[in-house]
Amino acid sequence: MKKIIYTVFMLSFLILSSKESNAQQEAMYSQYMFNSLAINPAYAGSRNVISATALYRNQWSGIDGAPKTGTFTIDAPTNNKKIGLGMQVFSDKLGIINTTGLVLSSAYRIRMDKATLSFGLQGSVESYKANYSTVSLDEGGVSNDPAFIENVNRIKFNFGTGVYYNSDKFYVGIAIPKLYPNRLSRNSNAITKYPSTEEMHLFITTGFLFNLNDDFKLRPSFLLKAVRGAPIEGDINATLWIKDVLGIGAQYRTNADVSGSLQIQATQQIRIGYAYDYSTTRLQNFNSGSHEIMLRYEFGFEKDKVISPRYF
């Protein structure tokens, strides 16, 4: 049964990644609001300290070949906080496809009285491997279907851009992480009909902070993802912070998941996060949910100096 599910999963992915359908190709995160550098290069340096974040996501647990994504980002302000620099390394595995890469980001930051406007650029290099020949299409072993004979092993270069505006209680960002349509396959085949390519993904994020009283703060946030040929996807999130230490959140992702999250500000420097997604589509019959863990560490705090919490 698992082999059948795996085969259906892979066939669906191959069809969705063709040029005609242009489905979502970027990795998905439920805790995107705490991992913004992975979406928008203009975020670099916005926390005004050296900030390092590690995140791991195990999506659709229980399905063979389901996505598994790991990222590590670090960013910092420089030049009197007028420039932000950032770096991301990541690994994304989806069935027979394995992508690892490095992204370097920079942001030019315009400081205002109560806010900052940043313009960001990024460059990336990725190793993209697709082992089509390992797909078993029947019980007798590996198929001789010509569509699954040729493996793909490519090095891809790309660049992206973004804009980010933030204050203590509000932020909004717009980004396109990849502007160049790299080819993902060498030749056309019977499955895809056309060589598949990377498509530009547009990310729009925004969030607010409401002080309910001295002990409780509410932070709603929103993410819109758009790519040509696929439905626009929206994430709606709300996190209630208790005494600036504990954050309890809920999220809805259109036509996909509902989620719950827990954030703990263990110290001024350490934040720990966990999110659980439950599928609202037919995939719920084949998986036990998605799990995502996050760890952030921030450098540069002076000993015994109280720092205002940063929510964005």
C-alpha angles and dihedrals in degrees: 000000000000090000090054092049090048092050093048090047093052095045089051091050093049092050093046093048094056120112093251097059101032096195126187108296102172122094116264126232129185092196093051091137089066094041101046096142088069088062107030127031090200088071090073111121095003094125089059093227135072102279126187123188130184120192134178125188127191105190126199095001111213098035115107110237095015117152120283116183132183126182138177120192132179128179139167142178119249139177095043089318092299093114128046123201126193143174132196130188119187146172122203122183123187116170108294092354122091122180125182125174155156126234125192118196137187132183133194107217125205109200116214132182095273105000146038130229115203134189114200140194130186139186124201141190122196139184108218119192127177116180100198093162091067094062112111110213098177140025092256095069138265113001125236091221105141090223089068102040101083119070121206124225114170141160110218130195124196144158136210144182142210148173124222130186121184143166131172092279107025142039138176129181139180121192145166105195095188123036101168119077101226116192113246097195133039100224141011117263141183093270102050099025088204131045107268119238139187113263128209112262120204118209122192117183134178138165143175138204121218120190104216092177139315093296105034132057128176120212116187117184136181136202128190120191121191133179129166113267097016132087117266108258123212131195118199116191136175125185125189112208117205116203089335088284109081125043121191115189144181129196140187122202113194115251091351125057152349116219144193125202141188125202125188122192093204094177136347087274104037129066124175124194139183130183131186122197125199117199118239093191131074088279087081087079091063106037140048096221138277126284128204129180128188135189124187127187124185125199131204104052113144116234115262092004116127112227123197109247115257114223099179 
